[in-house]
Amino acid sequence: MTPGWLYKECIKIEPIQEALTGLNQPWRKRRVALHSVTLVGATGGRVTTHRILILGITLIVALAFGPPASLADDHSCKSLQISGPPEYFPLSYKDNNTVKGVGIDLARMAAEEAGIPVQITYRGSWARVLQQHALGNLDVVVGLYHTKPREETMHFLPAFWSEETQIVMRRDGPINYTTWDDLKAFKGVTVASDSRGDRFDAFMRKNLNMLYVHSQEVAFNLLKAGRVDFMLTGQYSMFETDDFSPDGTFMLHPTPVDAHKVYMAFSRQSPCIGLADRLGKAIETLVKAGKVAALFNNHPTEAHTVQAN
């Protein structure tokens, strides 16, 4: 027997706007149209009215818990583009047309552990690397300190090393330094795109007479020429030089400025940001297994073993 009312071609849809709330996801503000569906009888008489979700349970679950299009399943995430500072010897340094270093090796190992393909790429100066990273043209940068301003564009992965910020000075012009305030009497130099941590960065900007240059090489040349009294550098940093020999031009001050952990970070604009947890867990596994210290054997270590006399 044919029923007295039919569904097909007789559905009247009245949209109702509702918000999906309580979703702790970046896309939680998306709105979904719910609908009132009125089933109309074959003779035109109203039979019944039901309010239903045109979007089924499957779609709602996908919106609530599945990744947005910009995450790892996006077609634009083919592999991780990884780079680092070109003068952060031996954690990250330029070698011909690529970057190498302990941090670069660890990033590659962690990606392999997590089953993620990578491409190591040289992108120029540290300032340019940070710029490309902020735009999402680089997925991961290796070898940097955690600071509040950087959190705006970076998702930090677990720390993989730690180091001290140290003072480089000329052997023929040592400075008397015990506390940060002692540095007010001298003129210093540092790389403009570097950070020495939130506390010292703020102190330096407010209290110290500093020159800000684009590379470590320029900073060393200024110190060597006597244009400045000291240079700020990381303990594990950038230079291969004989000028730290007992008869050389430079020496490290025995009192460090501060100590910091060293990180990798995802760009918040990266199409591969959905892989951050997997890569972070792989880094933690490798660090706990003691793999990082062993990587120093694969890179020259003259710079970070020099001690002040």
C-alpha positions in Angstrom: 0.0 0.0 0.0 1.3 3.4 -0.9 1.5 5.6 2.2 -0.6 8.7 2.5 2.4 11.0 2.5 5.7 11.1 0.7 9.2 12.3 1.6 10.6 12.9 -1.8 10.4 16.3 -3.4 8.2 17.5 -0.4 10.9 18.7 2.1 10.7 22.3 3.4 14.0 23.4 5.0 14.1 26.3 7.5 17.7 27.2 8.6 18.5 27.6 12.2 21.9 29.1 13.2 23.7 27.3 16.0 27.2 27.5 17.2 29.3 24.5 18.0 30.6 25.4 21.5 33.0 23.8 23.9 35.4 22.6 21.2 38.9 23.3 22.3 40.3 23.5 18.8 41.7 26.4 16.7 38.6 26.1 14.4 36.1 26.2 17.3 34.5 29.4 16.1 33.1 27.9 12.9 29.3 28.0 12.8 27.1 25.2 11.5 23.7 25.6 10.0 21.1 23.4 11.6 17.7 23.0 9.9 14.1 22.5 10.7 12.7 20.0 8.2 8.9 19.8 7.6 7.6 16.7 6.0 4.6 17.5 3.8 1.8 15.0 2.8 1.2 14.1 -0.8 -2.1 16.1 -0.7 -0.3 19.1 0.6 -1.5 18.7 4.2 1.0 18.9 7.1 1.7 15.5 8.6 4.6 16.1 11.1 7.6 18.3 11.8 11.0 17.2 12.9 14.1 19.2 13.8 17.1 17.3 12.7 20.8 18.0 12.0 21.4 18.0 8.3 25.0 17.5 9.1 25.2 14.0 10.5 27.0 12.8 13.6 30.0 11.8 11.5 30.5 15.4 10.2 30.1 16.9 13.7 32.7 14.5 15.1 35.0 15.4 12.3 34.7 19.1 13.0 35.1 18.6 16.7 38.1 16.2 16.8 39.6 16.0 13.3 42.4 18.3 12.0 41.6 21.3 9.9 42.7 21.4 6.3 45.9 23.3 7.2 47.3 20.4 9.3 49.4 17.4 8.4 46.9 15.8 6.0 46.9 19.0 3.8 48.2 18.4 0.3 50.8 21.2 0.9 52.6 19.3 3.7 54.8 17.0 1.7 57.8 17.1 4.0 59.3 19.2 6.8 61.5 22.1 5.6 64.1 22.5 8.3 66.9 25.1 8.7 68.8 26.9 11.3 71.3 29.8 12.0 74.3 29.7 9.7 76.8 30.7 12.4 75.6 28.8 15.5 78.6 26.5 15.5 78.4 23.5 16.1 74.7 23.3 16.6 73.8 24.8 13.2 76.2 26.2 10.7 76.5 26.8 7.0 78.5 24.3 5.0 78.6 25.0 1.2 75.0 25.4 0.2 73.4 23.7 3.2 73.3 23.8 7.0 74.8 21.1 9.2 75.2 20.7 12.9 74.2 18.8 16.0 70.8 20.4 16.1 70.3 19.7 12.4 71.3 16.0 12.8 68.9 15.7 15.8 66.0 17.1 13.8 66.7 14.7 11.0 66.9 11.7 13.5 63.7 12.8 15.3 61.8 13.1 12.0 63.0 9.7 10.9 61.9 8.3 14.3 58.4 9.9 13.8 58.2 8.7 10.2 58.3 12.2 8.7 60.2 13.1 5.5 62.5 16.1 5.8 64.4 18.5 3.6 67.4 20.4 5.1 67.7 23.8 3.5 70.0 26.8 3.7 68.0 30.1 3.8 70.7 32.7 4.3 71.3 34.9 7.4 69.7 34.1 10.7 67.4 37.2 10.3 66.2 35.8 6.9 65.7 32.3 8.4 63.5 33.8 11.2 61.5 35.8 8.6 60.9 32.8 6.4 59.9 30.8 9.4 57.4 33.4 10.6 55.7 33.3 7.2 55.5 29.5 7.2 57.9 29.1 4.3 60.1 27.1 6.8 58.4 24.5 9.0 61.1 24.0 11.7 64.0 26.1 12.9 66.8 24.6 15.0 68.9 26.2 17.7 67.2 29.1 19.5 66.2 30.2 22.9 62.6 30.4 24.1 61.3 34.0 24.6 57.8 35.4 25.0 57.9 37.4 21.7 58.9 34.3 19.8 55.8 32.5 21.1 53.7 34.7 18.8 55.0 33.0 15.7 56.6 29.8 17.1 55.4 26.5 18.6 58.4 25.3 20.7 59.3 21.7 20.8 61.1 20.1 23.8 64.5 21.5 24.7 67.4 19.4 23.4 70.4 21.1 24.9 71.5 24.0 27.2 74.3 26.5 27.1 75.6 29.7 28.7 75.7 33.1 27.1 79.3 34.3 27.4 81.4 37.4 26.9 84.1 37.5 24.3 86.8 40.2 24.9 90.2 41.1 23.5 93.1 39.6 25.3 94.8 43.0 25.4 91.7 44.7 26.7 89.9 42.5 29.3 86.9 43.9 31.0 86.1 43.8 34.7 82.8 42.0 34.9 81.0 40.3 37.8 77.3 41.4 37.5 75.2 42.7 34.6 75.5 46.2 35.9 79.3 46.1 35.4 78.7 46.0 31.6 77.2 49.5 31.7 80.7 50.9 31.6 81.6 49.2 28.3 80.4 49.1 24.7 79.3 45.8 23.3 78.1 44.1 20.1 75.7 41.3 19.3 73.8 40.0 16.4 70.5 41.8 15.9 68.3 38.8 15.4 69.8 36.9 18.4 68.2 36.6 21.8 69.9 36.1 25.1 66.6 35.3 26.9 63.8 37.6 28.0 65.5 39.0 31.2 68.8 39.9 29.7 67.3 41.1 26.4 65.2 43.6 28.4 68.2 44.6 30.6 70.4 45.1 27.5 67.9 47.3 25.6 67.4 49.5 28.6 70.8 49.8 30.1 73.7 48.8 27.8 75.5 50.6 25.0 75.3 48.0 22.3 75.8 47.8 18.5 73.5 45.4 16.7 74.9 43.8 13.5 73.7 41.2 11.0 76.3 38.5 11.5 78.9 37.1 14.0 81.6 37.8 11.5 80.9 41.5 11.6 80.8 41.4 15.4 84.2 39.7 15.6 85.7 42.3 13.2 84.4 45.2 15.3 85.8 43.6 18.5 89.2 42.9 16.8 89.4 46.5 15.5 88.8 47.9 19.0 85.5 49.5 18.1 83.7 47.6 21.0 84.9 46.2 24.3 83.0 42.9 24.3 80.8 40.6 22.2 77.9 38.4 23.4 77.8 34.9 22.1 76.4 31.5 22.9 78.7 28.9 24.5 78.1 26.6 21.6 78.4 29.0 18.8 79.5 29.9 15.4 83.2 30.5 15.2 86.2 28.6 14.0 89.2 30.7 14.7 92.8 30.4 16.1 92.3 33.8 17.8 91.4 31.9 21.1 94.8 30.3 21.4 96.9 31.5 24.4 98.7 33.9 22.0 95.5 34.8 20.1 93.4 38.0 20.0 90.3 36.9 21.9 89.5 35.3 25.2 86.2 34.3 27.0 85.3 35.9 30.3 85.1 33.2 33.0 81.8 34.5 34.3 78.8 33.7 32.0 76.0 36.2 31.5 73.2 33.7 31.8 72.2 30.1 31.0 69.5 28.9 28.7 67.9 25.8 27.1 68.2 25.4 23.4 65.1 24.5 21.3 63.6 23.7 17.9 60.4 25.4 17.0 57.6 24.9 14.5 56.2 27.9 12.6 52.6 28.5 13.6 51.9 29.2 9.9 53.4 25.8 8.8 51.0 23.5 6.9 52.7 20.7 8.8 52.0 22.1 12.3 49.8 19.0 13.0 53.0 16.9 13.2 54.5 18.9 16.1 53.5 16.5 18.8 54.9 13.5 16.9 58.2 15.3 16.3 58.3 16.6 19.9 57.9 13.1 21.4 60.7 11.8 19.1 63.0 14.5 20.3 62.2 13.7 23.9 63.0 10.0 23.3 66.4 10.8 21.7 67.4 13.2 24.4 66.5 10.8 27.2 68.6 8.1 25.3 71.6 10.4 25.4 71.9 10.7 21.6 72.5 14.4 21.6 75.9 14.4 23.3 77.1 11.7 20.9 76.3 13.9 17.9 79.0 16.4 18.9 81.5 13.8 17.7 80.3 14.4 14.2 81.2 18.1 14.1 84.3 20.2 14.8 84.3 21.3 18.4 87.1 23.8 18.7 84.8 26.7 19.4 82.9 25.4 22.3 85.9 23.7 24.1 87.9 26.9 24.4 88.3 28.2 27.9 89.3 31.6 29.1 92.8 31.8 30.7 
